[in-house]
Amino acid sequence: MKTKKCDVVVVGAGPGGYAAAFYAADLGKNVILVEKDSDLGGVCLNRGCIPSKALLNVAHVIEEAAASKERGLTFGSPKIELDKLRAWKNSIIQKLGSGVTQLAKARKVEVVHGKGYFEDSNTLRVETSDGQLIINYEQAVLAVGSRPALPAAFDLGNPRVMTSTEALELDDIPEKLLVIGGGYIGMELGTVYTTLGSEVTVVEAMPSILAGADADLIRPVMKYAKEHMKEVRLSWKVKKISTKGKQIQVVMTDGDKDVTELYDKVLVSVGRTPNSKDIGLENTKVDLDEKGFVKVNTKQETSDSNIYAIGDIAGGILLAHKAHKEARIAVENIVGQYAEMTKEVIVPAVVFTHPEVAWAGITEAEAKEQGLKVKVSKCPWSANGRALTFDKTDGLTKIIVDPETDRILGVGIVGHGAGELIAEGALAIEMGATAADIGETVHAHPTLSETVMEAAENLHGTATHLFSPKR
C-alpha cells in the first residue's frame, strides 16, 4: 500500500475544495487534492451552476427572439437540436474543468482521483484505480459537498423521476413535466424546460416560491411563470408518485382536495443532502448536526483540531461563492493568520430565473422579523432608459438602510442582469457605505446600474428620475 505525506489534504475538488488547495499552495503549503470523480470542479462546474446557466442562456435567446416581434423583428420558430445543444453545454464544462486541472499543475498541487476515507484524524485512505493510497497529513480541509435530496417516497428507481443532475443531462424534452419544489433549482430548470417546449407545472408546499427573497422581488418571476408555465401551485403537497405505463402518476393536494395527474417526467427539487456518510468521519472527532452537516465555528474549524470543513458540507446557505470564501478563511487559519466567517461577511444570493433575482445583506422581511427600524427606497426600472432599450421594465432595485446612520444594510434587485448588478450592493454593505456614498458615485449612463444610484438618491428625495418629497 502506497503512502504519501503532505501539509494539507483537501477532500473534494469543487469550487470550495480547489480554491482551498490552490490558496494553501500559494501560501507555501505542500498540498494534495483528492477528488472521487474523474473531473475536477465538483457539482457546481459539472452538474450544477455552469451547465444550468448555459441552458438558461439558451432559454434567454429563445425568449428574446420571440419578444422581438414587438420590435419589428420576426424570427421563425427555433429548431432545437438536442445533440448539438448538449455537446455545446458539455464543451463549456470540459474547458473549465481542464482549466482547473492546469491551474493545479501550475501550483504543484498533486491531484489524486479516488474516494477518500478517514482512518483517523491524521490519516486519509484513498481508494484509487491503482489501489489503496494512504495520505498522512497535518491538516485536512473537508469539502465533499452535497447531493440532490430524493425522499424515499419519490425514489422509484425510474429514470422518469429526475433530480437536477439528470435534468441537466437534457436527454429529451418531455411533453409534460412536473417540478416538485419552487426554490432556486426548481424555478431555474422549470424555466429552461418551459422555454424548450415542455408543459411545466410547479408544485410548492410553501405559500411562495424562492424562499428567502422579498415578495416584491418575487412578483415579476411569478408573473413570468404564470404567463409561460402551465401552472404554479402554491401551498400544494405531493402525496404519492408511482409508475403508470410510460408516465408517472402523481397524487397531490392543496389540503382540501386531491388531484391525480400523469406526467412524462418529474423533477424533484426539494433541497440538498450533505455527503457526510461513508467517508470515515466516525473515526475522527468531527461532530455532525441532526441533518448530517459538519459543525464548524467561524474559523471553519470542526470539533477535530486537525480538520476544517467548508462549503455545502458545513451547512448554511449552499452556494459556490460562499464555499470559496470559506476556503480562504480555513486556509488562512491553517497558516496561522486570523480570519472568520462572521455575519459581517456578505454573501449575495442570485436566482437565474426570468427575470433574475439577487439580494445581499438583510432583506426587508428579515428586518421586519427582527424588529429593526429601516428605511427602504425603491427604483422601478420603468424609470430607467437602459431598461427600456432592453425592453426589460419589469425590474426593481431597492436599498435598505439604517435611518440613523444612512448605512446600507441590504440591497435587492429583480430584473435583467440582477446577478451582475448585486456586486455593487454587496461591496457597499461590506465597506460600510452609506446611501449618500452610492448617490454621490457617478454611474455611467445609460446603464442599469443607475437604478442603484437613483434608489440611493431617492432616500434623500433627490433622484432625478423619481419624484418624492425630501426625507
C-alpha positions as CSV (number, residue, x, y, z in Angstrom):
1,M,0.0,0.0,0.0
2,K,1.5,3.4,-1.1
3,T,1.9,6.1,1.4
4,K,2.3,9.9,0.9
5,K,2.7,12.8,3.3
6,C,1.6,16.4,2.9
7,D,0.9,19.5,4.9
8,V,-2.7,19.9,3.8
9,V,-5.0,17.4,2.2
10,V,-8.2,18.8,0.6
11,V,-11.0,16.2,0.2
12,G,-13.3,17.3,-2.7
13,A,-12.4,19.4,-5.7
14,G,-15.5,21.6,-6.1
15,P,-15.3,25.4,-6.1
16,G,-14.5,25.4,-2.3
17,G,-12.1,22.5,-2.4
18,Y,-9.9,23.5,-5.3
19,A,-9.9,27.1,-4.1
20,A,-8.6,25.9,-0.7
21,A,-6.0,23.7,-2.4
22,F,-4.8,26.5,-4.6
23,Y,-4.7,29.1,-1.8
24,A,-2.8,26.8,0.5
25,A,-0.3,26.1,-2.2
26,D,0.1,29.8,-2.9
27,L,0.9,30.3,0.8
28,G,3.7,27.7,0.6
29,K,2.0,24.5,1.8
30,N,2.5,21.1,0.3
31,V,-1.0,20.1,-0.9
32,I,-2.8,17.0,-2.1
33,L,-6.2,17.4,-3.6
34,V,-8.4,14.3,-3.5
35,E,-11.5,14.0,-5.8
36,K,-13.6,10.9,-6.3
37,D,-14.8,12.0,-9.8
38,S,-12.6,11.8,-12.9
39,D,-13.1,15.6,-13.4
40,L,-12.3,18.5,-11.1
41,G,-14.9,21.2,-10.4
42,G,-17.4,19.4,-8.3
43,V,-21.2,19.7,-8.6
44,C,-21.1,23.4,-9.5
45,L,-19.0,23.0,-12.6
46,N,-20.1,19.6,-13.8
47,R,-23.7,19.1,-12.6
48,G,-25.0,22.4,-11.3
49,C,-24.2,26.1,-11.7
50,I,-22.3,26.1,-15.0
51,P,-24.5,23.7,-17.1
52,S,-27.7,25.2,-15.8
53,K,-26.6,28.7,-16.7
54,A,-25.6,27.5,-20.2
55,L,-29.1,26.2,-20.7
56,L,-30.7,29.3,-19.2
57,N,-28.8,31.4,-21.7
58,V,-30.3,29.3,-24.5
59,A,-33.7,29.8,-22.9
60,H,-33.0,33.6,-22.8
61,V,-32.1,33.6,-26.5
62,I,-35.3,31.8,-27.4
63,E,-37.3,34.3,-25.3
64,E,-35.6,37.3,-26.8
65,A,-36.2,36.0,-30.4
66,A,-39.9,35.6,-29.6
67,A,-40.2,39.0,-27.9
68,S,-38.5,40.7,-30.8
69,K,-41.7,40.5,-32.8
70,E,-42.9,43.6,-30.9
71,R,-39.8,45.4,-32.0
72,G,-40.3,44.7,-35.7
73,L,-38.1,41.7,-35.9
74,T,-39.7,38.4,-36.7
75,F,-37.8,35.1,-36.5
76,G,-39.0,31.6,-37.3
77,S,-39.7,29.0,-34.6
78,P,-36.4,27.7,-33.2
79,K,-35.2,24.3,-34.3
80,I,-33.7,22.6,-31.2
81,E,-31.0,20.0,-32.0
82,L,-30.6,18.4,-28.6
83,D,-27.3,16.6,-29.5
84,K,-25.7,19.9,-30.5
85,L,-27.1,21.7,-27.6
86,R,-25.8,19.0,-25.2
87,A,-22.4,18.9,-26.9
88,W,-22.1,22.7,-26.5
89,K,-23.0,22.6,-22.9
90,N,-20.6,19.8,-22.2
91,S,-17.8,21.7,-24.1
92,I,-18.1,24.5,-21.6
93,I,-17.8,22.1,-18.7
94,Q,-14.7,20.5,-20.3
95,K,-13.0,23.8,-20.9
96,L,-13.5,25.0,-17.4
97,G,-12.5,21.6,-15.9
98,S,-9.3,21.4,-18.0
99,G,-8.5,24.9,-16.8
100,V,-8.8,23.9,-13.2
101,T,-6.5,20.9,-13.9
102,Q,-3.9,23.1,-15.5
103,L,-4.0,25.5,-12.5
104,A,-3.4,22.6,-10.2
105,K,-0.3,21.6,-12.1
106,A,1.0,25.1,-12.3
107,R,0.7,25.4,-8.5
108,K,2.2,21.9,-8.0
109,V,-0.9,20.7,-6.2
110,E,-0.9,16.9,-6.5
111,V,-4.3,15.6,-7.6
112,V,-5.4,12.1,-6.6
113,H,-8.6,10.7,-8.0
114,G,-10.4,8.3,-5.7
115,K,-12.8,8.1,-2.8
116,G,-11.3,9.4,0.5
117,Y,-12.0,7.7,3.8
118,F,-10.7,9.0,7.1
119,E,-8.9,6.3,9.1
120,D,-8.2,8.8,11.9
121,S,-7.6,12.5,12.5
122,N,-4.3,12.5,10.6
123,T,-4.8,9.7,8.0
124,L,-6.8,9.6,4.8
125,R,-7.2,6.4,2.9
126,V,-8.0,6.9,-0.8
127,E,-9.4,4.1,-3.0
128,T,-7.9,4.8,-6.4
129,S,-8.0,2.9,-9.7
130,D,-4.4,1.8,-8.9
131,G,-5.2,0.5,-5.4
132,Q,-5.2,2.0,-1.9
133,L,-3.2,5.1,-1.1
134,I,-2.6,6.3,2.5
135,I,-2.1,10.0,2.9
136,N,-0.7,11.3,6.2
137,Y,-1.5,14.9,6.6
138,E,-1.0,17.8,9.1
139,Q,-4.3,19.5,8.4
140,A,-7.3,18.4,6.3
141,V,-10.0,20.6,4.6
142,L,-13.2,18.7,4.1
143,A,-15.1,20.0,1.0
144,V,-17.1,17.0,-0.1
145,G,-20.3,19.0,-0.8
146,S,-23.9,17.8,-1.1
147,R,-26.2,16.0,-3.5
148,P,-29.8,16.5,-4.5
149,A,-32.3,15.2,-1.9
150,L,-34.5,12.5,-3.1
151,P,-37.1,11.4,-0.5
152,A,-37.7,7.7,-0.3
153,A,-41.4,8.2,-1.4
154,F,-40.2,9.7,-4.7
155,D,-37.3,7.3,-5.3
156,L,-39.0,4.8,-7.7
157,G,-35.8,3.8,-9.5
158,N,-37.5,5.1,-12.6
159,P,-35.4,7.4,-14.9
160,R,-38.6,9.5,-15.5
161,V,-38.1,10.8,-11.9
162,M,-35.2,13.2,-12.1
163,T,-33.1,15.3,-9.8
164,S,-31.3,18.3,-11.1
165,T,-28.4,16.0,-12.1
166,E,-30.4,14.1,-14.6
167,A,-32.4,17.1,-15.7
168,L,-29.2,18.9,-16.7
169,E,-28.2,15.9,-18.9
170,L,-31.1,17.0,-21.2
171,D,-31.8,13.5,-22.6
172,D,-35.1,14.7,-24.1
173,I,-37.8,17.4,-23.8
174,P,-40.8,15.9,-22.0
175,E,-44.2,16.9,-23.2
176,K,-45.5,17.2,-19.6
177,L,-43.1,18.0,-16.8
178,L,-43.9,18.3,-13.1
179,V,-41.4,20.2,-10.9
180,I,-41.7,19.4,-7.2
181,G,-40.2,22.4,-5.4
182,G,-40.3,26.1,-6.2
183,G,-36.9,27.0,-4.9
184,Y,-33.8,28.2,-6.9
185,I,-33.2,25.0,-8.8
186,G,-36.8,24.2,-9.4
187,M,-37.6,27.6,-10.9
188,E,-34.5,27.8,-12.9
189,L,-34.9,24.4,-14.5
190,G,-38.6,24.9,-14.9
191,T,-37.7,28.0,-16.9
192,V,-35.3,26.0,-19.1
193,Y,-37.8,23.2,-19.9
194,T,-40.7,25.6,-20.4
195,T,-38.7,27.6,-23.0
196,L,-37.6,24.4,-24.7
197,G,-41.2,23.3,-25.2
198,S,-42.3,21.3,-22.1
199,E,-45.6,22.0,-20.5
200,V,-44.4,22.7,-16.9
201,T,-46.3,22.6,-13.7
202,V,-44.6,23.6,-10.5
203,V,-45.8,22.4,-7.1
204,E,-44.5,24.2,-4.0
205,A,-45.5,23.4,-0.4
206,M,-44.9,26.9,0.8
207,P,-47.2,29.9,0.1
208,S,-44.5,31.4,-2.1
209,I,-41.7,30.5,-4.5
210,L,-38.0,31.4,-3.9
211,A,-38.0,31.3,-0.1
212,G,-35.7,34.0,1.3
213,A,-36.4,36.6,-1.3
214,D,-38.7,39.6,-0.6
215,A,-42.2,39.5,-2.0
216,D,-41.7,42.5,-4.3
217,L,-38.6,40.8,-5.9
218,I,-40.5,37.5,-6.4
219,R,-43.5,39.2,-8.1
220,P,-42.0,39.6,-11.6
221,V,-40.8,36.0,-11.5
222,M,-44.3,34.8,-10.6
223,K,-45.8,36.9,-13.4
224,Y,-43.4,35.3,-15.9
225,A,-44.1,31.8,-14.6
226,K,-47.9,32.2,-14.7
227,E,-47.6,33.5,-18.3
228,H,-45.2,30.9,-19.6
229,M,-45.7,27.8,-17.5
230,K,-48.9,25.7,-17.3
231,E,-49.4,26.4,-13.6
232,V,-47.6,27.3,-10.4
233,R,-49.4,25.7,-7.5
234,L,-48.5,27.2,-4.1
235,S,-49.3,25.6,-0.8
236,W,-49.7,22.2,-2.5
237,K,-48.1,19.0,-1.5
238,V,-47.3,15.8,-3.4
239,K,-48.7,12.8,-1.6
240,K,-47.6,10.0,-3.8
241,I,-45.9,9.2,-7.1
242,S,-45.9,5.9,-9.0
243,T,-45.1,4.5,-12.3
244,K,-48.0,4.1,-14.7
245,G,-47.0,2.7,-18.1
246,K,-44.6,5.2,-19.7
247,Q,-45.6,8.0,-17.4
248,I,-45.5,9.0,-13.8
249,Q,-48.8,9.2,-11.9
250,V,-48.8,11.9,-9.2
251,V,-51.3,12.4,-6.4
252,M,-51.2,15.9,-4.9
253,T,-53.3,18.0,-2.6
254,D,-54.0,21.6,-1.7
255,G,-55.3,20.5,1.7
256,D,-58.9,20.4,0.6
257,K,-58.9,18.2,-2.4
258,D,-56.7,15.5,-4.0
259,V,-55.7,15.7,-7.7
260,T,-54.3,12.7,-9.7
261,E,-52.4,13.6,-12.9
262,L,-50.0,11.9,-15.3
263,Y,-46.6,13.4,-16.3
264,D,-43.9,12.3,-18.8
265,K,-41.2,13.3,-16.3
266,V,-41.0,14.6,-12.7
267,L,-38.2,16.8,-11.4
268,V,-37.7,16.5,-7.7
269,S,-36.1,19.7,-6.4
270,V,-36.7,19.8,-2.6
271,G,-33.2,20.6,-1.3
272,R,-29.8,19.0,-0.9
273,T,-28.3,16.4,1.4
274,P,-24.7,16.6,2.8
275,N,-22.2,13.9,1.6
276,S,-21.1,13.2,5.2
277,K,-21.7,9.4,5.2
278,D,-19.3,6.7,4.3
279,I,-16.2,8.9,4.5
280,G,-14.9,7.7,7.9
281,L,-15.8,10.8,10.0
282,E,-16.8,8.5,12.8
283,N,-13.0,7.7,13.1
284,T,-12.3,11.4,13.8
285,K,-13.6,13.9,16.4
286,V,-15.7,15.7,13.8
287,D,-19.3,16.3,15.0
288,L,-22.4,16.4,12.8
289,D,-25.7,18.2,13.3
290,E,-29.1,16.4,13.1
291,K,-29.2,16.8,9.3
292,G,-25.7,15.4,8.8
293,F,-23.9,18.7,8.1
294,V,-20.5,19.1,9.8
295,K,-20.5,21.5,12.7
296,V,-17.9,24.3,12.3
297,N,-17.1,27.5,14.1
298,T,-16.5,30.9,12.5
299,K,-12.9,29.9,11.6
300,Q,-14.3,26.8,9.7
301,E,-12.7,24.6,12.4
302,T,-14.6,21.4,13.2
303,S,-14.5,19.8,16.6
304,D,-11.4,17.9,15.4
305,S,-8.4,20.3,15.6
306,N,-6.8,18.8,12.5
307,I,-9.9,19.0,10.2
308,Y,-11.6,22.1,8.7
309,A,-14.9,22.0,6.7
310,I,-16.1,24.3,4.1
311,G,-18.9,24.7,1.5
312,D,-22.1,22.7,1.4
313,I,-20.8,20.0,3.9
314,A,-20.5,22.8,6.5
315,G,-24.2,23.8,6.1
316,G,-25.7,27.2,6.0
317,I,-26.5,28.6,2.6
318,L,-25.4,26.2,-0.1
319,L,-23.7,28.5,-2.6
320,A,-20.4,28.1,-4.5
321,H,-19.2,31.6,-3.7
322,K,-19.8,31.0,0.0
323,A,-17.7,27.9,-0.3
324,H,-14.9,29.9,-2.0
325,K,-14.9,32.5,0.8
326,E,-14.9,29.7,3.5
327,A,-11.9,28.1,1.7
328,R,-9.8,31.2,2.1
329,I,-10.9,31.6,5.8
330,A,-9.9,27.9,6.5
331,V,-6.6,28.2,4.8
332,E,-5.7,31.5,6.5
333,N,-6.3,29.9,9.9
334,I,-4.3,26.8,8.9
335,V,-1.2,29.0,8.1
336,G,-1.5,30.9,11.3
337,Q,-3.4,34.0,10.1
338,Y,-6.7,35.1,11.6
339,A,-9.9,35.0,9.6
340,E,-13.6,34.5,10.5
341,M,-16.8,33.8,8.6
342,T,-19.0,36.2,10.6
343,K,-22.3,37.9,9.8
344,E,-20.2,40.9,8.5
345,V,-19.1,38.7,5.5
346,I,-21.7,39.5,2.9
347,V,-22.8,36.5,0.7
348,P,-25.1,37.6,-2.1
349,A,-27.8,35.3,-3.4
350,V,-28.7,35.1,-7.1
351,V,-31.5,33.2,-8.8
352,F,-31.2,33.0,-12.6
353,T,-34.8,32.9,-13.4
354,H,-36.6,35.1,-15.9
355,P,-36.1,37.8,-14.6
356,E,-33.1,37.3,-12.4
357,V,-33.4,37.9,-8.6
358,A,-30.5,38.9,-6.4
359,W,-30.1,40.2,-2.9
360,A,-27.3,40.9,-0.4
361,G,-27.3,41.8,3.3
362,I,-30.6,42.0,5.2
363,T,-33.9,41.7,3.4
364,E,-36.9,43.8,4.1
365,A,-38.7,40.8,5.5
366,E,-35.8,39.9,7.8
367,A,-35.7,43.5,9.1
368,K,-39.3,43.3,10.0
369,E,-39.0,39.9,11.7
370,Q,-36.0,41.2,13.7
371,G,-37.9,44.4,14.7
372,L,-35.2,46.6,13.0
373,K,-36.0,50.2,12.1
374,V,-35.0,50.7,8.5
375,K,-35.7,52.9,5.6
376,V,-36.4,51.4,2.2
377,S,-36.1,53.1,-1.2
378,K,-37.1,51.6,-4.5
379,C,-36.3,52.5,-8.1
380,P,-38.7,50.9,-10.6
381,W,-36.9,50.1,-13.9
382,S,-39.7,51.7,-15.8
383,A,-37.8,54.9,-15.0
384,N,-34.5,53.7,-16.4
385,G,-33.6,54.4,-20.1
386,R,-31.4,51.3,-20.5
387,A,-34.1,49.0,-19.2
388,L,-36.4,50.5,-21.8
389,T,-33.9,49.8,-24.6
390,F,-33.7,46.2,-23.3
391,D,-37.5,46.1,-23.1
392,K,-37.0,44.9,-19.5
393,T,-39.0,47.4,-17.5
394,D,-40.4,44.8,-15.0
395,G,-37.3,45.2,-12.8
396,L,-36.9,46.8,-9.4
397,T,-33.9,47.9,-7.4
398,K,-34.2,48.6,-3.7
399,I,-31.9,49.7,-0.9
400,I,-32.4,49.1,2.8
401,V,-30.6,51.5,5.2
402,D,-30.2,52.3,8.8
403,P,-32.3,55.5,9.3
404,E,-29.9,56.9,11.8
405,T,-26.6,56.4,10.1
406,D,-27.7,56.1,6.4
407,R,-25.6,53.0,6.2
408,I,-26.7,50.4,3.7
409,L,-27.9,47.2,5.3
410,G,-29.3,45.4,2.3
411,V,-29.8,45.6,-1.5
412,G,-32.4,43.7,-3.5
413,I,-32.7,43.6,-7.3
414,V,-35.0,41.8,-9.7
415,G,-34.5,42.2,-13.4
416,H,-32.3,41.6,-16.4
417,G,-28.7,41.0,-15.2
418,A,-29.6,41.4,-11.5
419,G,-26.8,38.8,-10.7
420,E,-24.2,41.2,-12.1
421,L,-25.6,44.3,-10.5
422,I,-25.7,42.9,-7.0
423,A,-21.9,43.1,-6.7
424,E,-22.1,46.8,-6.1
425,G,-24.6,46.2,-3.3
426,A,-22.5,43.5,-1.7
427,L,-19.4,45.8,-1.8
428,A,-21.4,48.8,-0.4
429,I,-22.6,46.7,2.6
430,E,-19.2,45.1,3.1
431,M,-17.4,48.5,3.1
432,G,-20.0,50.2,5.4
433,A,-21.0,52.6,2.7
434,T,-24.0,55.0,3.1
435,A,-26.7,55.7,0.7
436,A,-25.1,59.1,0.2
437,D,-21.9,57.4,-0.8
438,I,-23.7,55.5,-3.6
439,G,-25.7,58.6,-4.6
440,E,-22.5,60.6,-5.0
441,T,-20.8,58.0,-7.0
442,V,-21.0,58.7,-10.8
443,H,-22.7,55.8,-12.6
444,A,-22.4,55.6,-16.3
445,H,-25.4,56.5,-18.5
446,P,-27.3,54.7,-19.9
447,T,-26.9,51.6,-17.7
448,L,-29.0,49.5,-15.4
449,S,-26.5,50.4,-12.6
450,E,-28.1,53.9,-12.5
451,T,-31.1,52.2,-10.7
452,V,-28.8,51.6,-7.7
453,M,-27.7,55.2,-7.7
454,E,-31.3,56.5,-8.0
455,A,-32.6,54.2,-5.3
456,A,-29.9,55.6,-3.0
457,E,-30.6,59.2,-4.1
458,N,-34.3,58.7,-3.6
459,L,-33.7,58.1,0.2
460,H,-32.9,61.8,0.3
461,G,-35.6,62.9,-2.2
462,T,-33.1,63.9,-4.8
463,A,-33.3,61.2,-7.5
464,T,-33.5,62.8,-11.0
465,H,-36.0,60.3,-12.5
466,L,-38.0,59.7,-9.4
467,F,-40.1,62.2,-7.6
468,S,-40.6,62.1,-3.8
469,P,-40.6,64.6,-1.1
470,K,-37.3,65.1,0.7
471,R,-36.8,62.7,3.6
